[in-house]
Amino acid sequence: MKNTFLVTGSSGFIGYHLSNILLSKGFKVIGVDALTNYYDKNLKLARNALLKKNKNYIFYEENLENKNQIQKVFQKHNINIVIHLAAQAGVRYSITNPDEYINSNIIGTFNLLEIIKNLELQHLLLASTSSVYGANQKMPFEEKDKADHQISTYASTKKSMELISHNYSHIYKIPTTVFRFFTVYGPWGRPDMALFKFTKNIIQGKEIEIYNNGNMSRSFTYIDDLINNIYKLISIIPLDSQPLNINDSLSPVAPWRVVNIGGNQKIPLMKFINILELELGINAKKKFLDLQLGDVIETSSNNKLLEYLTGISPKTDIKKGIKLFVNWYKNYINLTK
């Protein structure tokens, strides 16, 4: 009998792609998403409509802060594996709307853990972020690095989620894998992220805002690379408290592990913009701004543990990834006109 997955945030960027691959493998997916208005709800509805075409996809429009309603979802379905992707995203938005992050990322995750703590779950997988490395300056970031100095409410709530999940994993022996994602991009991406905003504004002849005067870099991670690694990690379940090798981040007291998933190359922001300009055939109108509160200047992912566990790591060339996104964006915009 195949596993039944609960995917929170199933109508989101990553949730849509992950649900899609699980459905393509013949699994049953229970999708939960609040369909909030943080960004264009029509994009979420369009993703969800595609998933609903598969008979093995069952969707619930629910908010994780509503514990009773989420409890009912678990009572209706024999769920074996939970992949928790739902969250209030966005570094800058968290500065002005911190309550949204406390409620969604901390309370929502706590409610989920409370529901599953007494279930015989095969594996709990949770999405965190490279932002938890915060003010760390040692590059590339490793899972074993201390991550105690977050510089945004978003990052702080994600770190809190990691800590709470470790607590529950220790007490209730819940096999748990935490992902730290690094700047994910690709088709069906979020409109609040740089590639989507830059593409839209360049095509429309509007200025693009470039923070820290362009002196930034990121481990950009193409969505297919991310999803392929998540899929492999589903079956790599933390079961004991002994690290497999020197790179392993497995907890000494719980079946709990954190894993980076990030692009293999650290790409300067201005190079990223230049590649996009060449792909669009348009020179961007640029507005250079100071570093924004909550932003880190650079991120770089150490993928040694990921490669050790799955045998693969993100490898899509940034030029190819941007081209694939631009092609999707143009098609999507034409369909929604």
CORDAVEN-V321552 format. One line per field, one symbol per residue. ss: DSSP state (h for helix, s for strand, l for the rest). psi: psi as a letter, one per 20 degrees, with the letter a starting at -180 (. if undefined). Layout:
ss->???
psi->???
This chain:
ss->lllsssssllllhhhhhhhhhhhhlllsssssllllllllhhhhhhhhhhhhllllssssllllllhhhhhhhhhhllllssssllllllhhhhhhlhhhhhhhhhhhhhhhhhhhllllllssssssshhhhlllllllslllllllllllhhhhhhhhhhhhhhhhhhhhlllssssssllssllllllllhhhhhhhhhhlllsssshhhhllssllsshhhhhhhhhhhhlllllllllllllllllllllsssssslllllsshhhhhhhhhhhhllllsssslllllllllsllsllhhhhhhhlllllllhhhhhhhhhhhhhhhhhhhl
psi->pqqpppoqkijrghhghghghghhjjqppopppilrkgrohhgghgghhghiipijppppnqpiingghhghghhhqnphppooipqoroghhihilhhhhggghggggggghhgihjqmpgpppqpbqiihidjpipqrpqhiqpmimqjqhghhhghgggghhgghgggjlooppppoqompraqkrpiiqggggggghghjkrqppoqkkimqqqnpoqghggghggghiginpphrjoqhahipjpqijqmpqppqoqqiqopqghggggggghhhkppqopoprrpqpiqqhqqppojggghggiirrpipqhggggghggggggggghhj.
